[in-house]
């Protein structure tokens, strides 16, 4: 397993964690709205917005974060072709 695959796995695991935190925030928002607990200086809308943003970020990471992976592991087409040629030459020897 190469570094690119490990990076993708770590990103997906982080996505699952963020989704769990987002669901917890949504649950806290509904429990706060229903009056099960009160927090000074906080509203249910805060937890609702925070939960939705966290869920969206977690879903993006769970899908593999293609833009983030492209930035982290950008490969130029010319370099990629040169690498393929050098690898095929080494395996033929």
Secondary structure as the mmCIF struct_conf table of DSSP 4:
data_model
#
loop_
_struct_conf.conf_type_id
_struct_conf.id
_struct_conf.beg_label_comp_id
_struct_conf.beg_label_asym_id
_struct_conf.beg_label_seq_id
_struct_conf.end_label_comp_id
_struct_conf.end_label_asym_id
_struct_conf.end_label_seq_id
HELX_RH_AL_P HELX_RH_AL_P1 UNK A 3 UNK A 34
TURN_TY1_P TURN_TY1_P1 UNK A 35 UNK A 35
BEND BEND1 UNK A 36 UNK A 36
TURN_TY1_P TURN_TY1_P2 UNK A 40 UNK A 41
HELX_RH_AL_P HELX_RH_AL_P2 UNK A 44 UNK A 62
TURN_TY1_P TURN_TY1_P3 UNK A 63 UNK A 64
HELX_RH_AL_P HELX_RH_AL_P3 UNK A 66 UNK A 72
TURN_TY1_P TURN_TY1_P4 UNK A 73 UNK A 73
HELX_RH_AL_P HELX_RH_AL_P4 UNK A 77 UNK A 92
#
